[in-house]
Amino acid sequence: MHAPRFSLRSLFAVVAFIAASLASLLQPWRSWCPSLMLTAMLFLLLAAIPACFFANGRDRAFYFGFAIVGWGYFLVVHTLVFDASVGRQLLTNHFAEFVCIAVTGSLGDIQQFLNVSHTLFTFGFAYAGAVATERGHASVGKVSSTSKVQELRAPRSNELSLRRTL
């Protein structure tokens, strides 16, 4: 397996995303920070849907995993489709409350902090789902080396009958 390669543009995007995430977590009361994070996450989730149809091979698997897992988590925590108690019982919610107390020292503006945290968790889970489906797609066509060795050693039954007749 080869080491991942990143372009300068993708590294810049990652650094900008991390900076906006930290700004949103450290100052969740600023109205533009959570709005920026939620808008960026929705854009990525929406962009993954047509990418599923127009990409090929491993890229299609990556976008499909990103869209399915990302939208699944997003719908669980951000919509009223599910009972509100489901979102409060998630481990990510308890972790976000713990981080909020550690960062701000209190649970003062917890709702904005939770919104930003769940948006970041959505991105993390979506990316993990994308990588998992991409790797799963890559391993579908591979044949294990042990099956190749067994195939070389053991002749098929029709081959044995042909050898006997010759």
N, C-alpha and C positions, 0 to 999 in steps of 0.2 A: 504494500500500500504506500502510495506516495504522500509526501507532506503537502498540506493545503497551501495554495498560493493565493495571495491577495493583491489586488491592484491598488494603486494609490487612491483612486476614487472610492473604492469600497472601504479602505481603512479610514478615510476622511468621514465617510458616512457613519461608520461605527463610532468614531470618536465624537462626532456631533450628536449621535443618539445617546451615548453615555452621558455627555454633558447636559443634554436636555433632561435626561432621566434623573440625574443627581440634583439639578436645579428644581425639578418638580417634587422630588422627595424632601429636599431640605426646606423648601418654601412652598408648601402645597396651598397656602392661602392666596397666593398670587393667581389671579384668574386665568392668565394665559398659559401657565405651566401645565395644569391638568388638561386643559383644552387642547394644547399642542400635542400632548402624548396620546390622547384619545383620538384625535383627528389623524395622526400618523398611523396609529394601529388600525383604524378603520380603513384607511387608504391601502395599507398593506394587505389586509384581509380581502378587501374588494378586488385588488389587483391580482391576487392569487387565483381568483375564480376563472377569469378568461385565460390566464396563463396555463391553467390545467388543460384547456382545450387546444391551445395553439402551440404548446411546447411538445417536444418529443423525448422519448426515452427516460433517462434519469432525471432530466429537468421536469418532465411532467410528473413523475413520482414525487419529486421534491415539492412542487407547488400544490399537488393534491394533498400531501400530508400536512403542509402548512395551513391550507384552507380548512381541512376537516377538523384537525385538532384545535386550531386557533378559533374557528367559529364555534366549536363545541364549548370550549372553556368560556369564551366571550358571552355566549348565550346563557350559560349557567350563572355567571356572576353579575352580568349587567342588564339582564332583562327580567321582566316579571312573568315570563313563561313558566319558570320554575318558582316554587315557593321561596319566599325571601329567607326562610330559615336554612335553606340548602346552602346559600352563599356564606352564611355566618358560621356554618359547621365545617367548612373546608379548612384544611390544615394551612392553606395559604393565607386565609383570613387571620388566623391566630398568629402566624409568623409576621404578617404585616403589622398587627397591633403591637407585637413585641418590638419590632424595629422602630415603630413610631414612638414608643416610650423611650427606647434607647437613643434615638436621634433628637427628639424634641423635649424629652423629659416629662411629658404628660400626654394625655389623650385629648388635648384641646380641640384640634380641628381634625378629628379622626376620619371623618367621611371623605374629605378631599384626599387625605393620605391613602385611604383604602382604595379610592378610585384610581389613583396613580399606580399604586402597588399592583392592583389587579390588572391594569393595562400592561404593566411590565411582565407580570406572570403570564398573561395571554401571549405576549411575544415570545417569552421563553418556552412555553409549552408548544406553541406553534412551530418554533424552530426545531425543537426536539422531535416533534412528530414528522417534520419535513426530512430531517436527517435519517430518522428511522425508516421511513418509507423509501428514501433514496437508496439506502444501503440494502434494504430488503429487495428492491428492484434489481440492484446490481448483483445480488447473490442468487437470483432465481435461475439464471442461465448457466451458472457454474456447476460443473460436475466434480464431485469430490475425487481426490487422487486415489483413495482406496477402492472406489468402484471401478476406476480405470484399470488399476492393477488386477483386480479380480476378473475383469473382462478380458484382459490379455492372457491370464493364466488358464482360465477355464474355457475350453472350447465348447461351442454350442452343440446341442444334440444332433442337429442336422449335419454339422461339420464332421462329427464322429462317424455317422453312417456313411458319409461320402468317403472318408479316409479308409474305412473298412472295405468298401467296394473296389477301391483302386488298388 
